[in-house]
Amino acid sequence: MYTLLVVDDEPILIKGIRSFIDFDTLSISNVYEATNGEEALEIFKTYKPDIVLADINMPKMNGLDFAVSAKILNPDIKIAMITGYDYFDYAVAALKSGVDDYILKPVSKIDIQELLQKLVTKVQEMQRSNEVSKLVDRLIKQSDDGDDSTGYKEKIQQEIDANISNFDFSLAYLAQALSLSTSYLSTLFKKIYGTSFQNYMVATRLDRAKILLLSTDMKVYEIAAVVGFWDPNYFSAAFKKRFNASPNQFKDKSRE
């Protein structure tokens, strides 16, 4: 769920937004109010909303100055400006300052609903992108961690990366590729990675599946195949065991 800050010195506009906008559809749980930029900035610091809808022409601190200050505090905040035609140049300046969108008065219920939906979508896309970056960084860190004194770690990692989609990739397959015995490789693998080959491969494949669920529109069975699970049902069960949610539940939650 997301939170919204509405900033406008016209109480009727704020009341209209509160009365007529379907916040449940937008996954907005809390709506905060402010009547000028200075008040809005204090509320912004306290409650850290995900989305801001602000008028440009306001007393004490105008909407543009508020937006610039808010973006400094949180560059990821999604802000849209409400303005009249007389202040259109300010709206253009706001966009150049990092504001995400604007809307011209007079506004309708549909206008506001669609504008907020666009901002919510931007927040969702940003969150998915951030989560993907974290997962990629973690995978890189996992491949870099471990005991590299044996001289085999780079070769093992290359084989893993090359065979991530290979249903037949196994410890025996890897041992043959490296010209080692399976028993010796099993001991060597655990020394390097701190876990068994089977556990490492399942974890790595599931982490890569999370990235695909967040960043693509691939079907679950397609992702299962790409990360090396021949049985989509087994993939879903393994995913749920590791992340306490099925692949579809995880994907749906990321889009809320």
N, C-alpha and C positions, 0 to 999 in steps of 0.2 A: 504494500500500500504506500501511497505517496502523500505528501503534504503540500498545501498551496497557501501562498501569501497574496492577498489582494490589496493593492494600494491605490486609493482614490479618495479625493476630498468631496466626492458626491455620494452621500449615504445611500441614495436611491439606486445607484449602480451596484454598490456592494450588496444591498438587500436583494436586488434582482438576480444577481449571480447566485446568492445563497438559496433563493427560492426556486429558481427555474432550471438550474444545471443539475444533471444527473451525475453526481459525484461517484456513486457506486459503480456505474459503467466505466468511469475513468480510473477506478481504483484509487480515488483520493479519499483519505480517511479523515483528515483535519484541514480546516480552512481558517487561517489567521487574517486579521484585518488591520489596516493602518490608514490614516487619513493624510499623511504627508511623508516625505522622504526620510526625515530624521527619525520619526517614530518607526517607520518601516525598517530602517537599518538596525535599530535596537531589537526589534522583534526577530529580524533575520539572524542576528548574532545569538539570540537566545534559543530559538526553535529550529534553526537551520532547515528551512523548507526546501523541498525538491524543485518546486516550480514557483515562479513569481509572475503575477499579472499586475502591471503598474501603469497608472496614468502618467503622462509626461508633464502636464501643466499642474503643478501642486505647490502649495506654500512651503516655506522653510527650506526644503531641498527638493528640486524638481526630479522627475522620474529618471532622467538621463544621468544626473549626478549620482542618484541612488544606485542605478544599475551598474555604473562604473565601480562604485565602492563595493557593491555586492560581489561583482565578478573578481575583484581583488581578493576578497575574503574566501571565495569559493569559485574558482574558474569553471567548475562543472555545472553550476547552477543554470537552469533553463529559465530565461526571462522573455516575456512578450510585453510590448508597450501598447497602451491604448492612447490614441491621440485624435485630435480633430484635423481638418484640412489645413487650418492656420498654422499647425505645428508639424506639418509633413516633413520639413527639412530636419527637424529634430529627430524624427523617426529614422530618417536615412542616416543621420549621425549616430544614432543608437545602434543601428545594424553594423556600422563600421567599428563601433566600440565593443562588439562581441555579443550584443543582444540577439536573441534567436529569431524573433519574429515581431510583427506589429499588426495592429488592426485599427482601422479608421472609424471614428464615431460618425453617425449613430450605429450602435451595434445591436444585433439581435441575439436571441437565445441560441440559435443555430450557429451564428458566428463564433460566439464564445465557446460553445461545446466543441466545435471543430478545431478551434485554436488550441484549447486545452488538450484535446486528443493528440494534436501534433506534438505538443510539448511533452506529454506523457510518453509518446512513442520515442522521442529523442532521449528521454531519461532511460528508457528500457534499452535502447540501442547502446547507449554509453555504458550502462551497467554490464551488458553482455560483453561488450568489447573489453572492459576492465577485467572481467572474470576470465575471459580467454587469455588475456595478457598474463594474468597471474598463473593460470594453468600451464601456459607455455614456459614461463620462467621456472615453475616448479619442475617440469619435465627436464628442462636443461640442467637444473641444479641436481636432480636425481642422477642424470647421466654423468655429471661431473664429480659427484661425491663418490666416496669409496676408495678402496686401496688400489692404487694404480702402479704399485711397485712390481707387479708380476710381469708387466709388459703386454698383457693380453686385453686390458680393459678397452682400449680403442678398437681393437679387432672385434671384440664381442659386441660392442655398441653398434658398430657398422653393420654387423649381421642382424642385430635386432631391428635396426631402422629399416634395413632392406627387406625384412621378412615380416613386418608388422601385420600385413594382410594375409600372410601365408597360413592357411589352416593347418598345414602339416609341419609347421615350424615347432620343433621340440628340442629338448636337451640333446637327444641323440643326433638330430639334424645339425645342431650347432656344433657338437663335438666332431662330427664328420667334416664340416666346413673348416674347422680349425686344426684338423688332424690330431685330435686328442681323444683319449678314452673318455667314455661317458662318466665313469666314476670319478676320474681325476677332475673333469670339468665341473662336476657337481660341487666338489669341495672348493675348487678355484672360484666358481661363481659366487658361492656364499661368502668367501673371504673378500671378494671385491665389492659385492653389493650389500652384504649384510643380511641377505635373505635368500630363499631358494629360487631357482630359475622359474618354477611354476608360479610362485607368488609374485615375483617381480613382473612377469609377463602379463598376468591378469591385471595387476594394478596399473601398469603402463597402458595397456589396451583400454581399460575403463577410463583412465584420465584423458586419453586421446578421444574417446567417445564423447566425453563431456564437452570438449572443444568443438566437436562437430555438431553436437546438439545445440550449442549456443550460437554457432556462427553459420550454420547452413540450414536449408529446408529439407535435408535428406530424410527419408523414412527410417524408422528404427531398424528394419531388417537390412537396409542398405548400409547403415552405419555399422551394424554388427559385422557385416561382411568385410567392410573396409578395415576394421581394426582386428580382424582375424578370428571372429567367432562364427563357426559354421552353422550353429543353431541359434536363431534369434531368441527363442524361449530361454535357452541357457544364458545368453547374453543379458536378457532382461532380468533374470533371477540374480545373476552375479552383480549387475549394476545396482539393483535394489538392496542387496545384502551389504554392499560397500557404502552406498550413499543414502540409504533409508528412503528411497523414492524410485519408482520405475522410470525408465527413460522418458516416457511421455509426461509423467508427473513433473519431472525435473525441467523438461522443456516448457511446459505450461507455466510453471512457477516463475521461470526466468522472464516470461512475457507478461506477467501480471503488473 
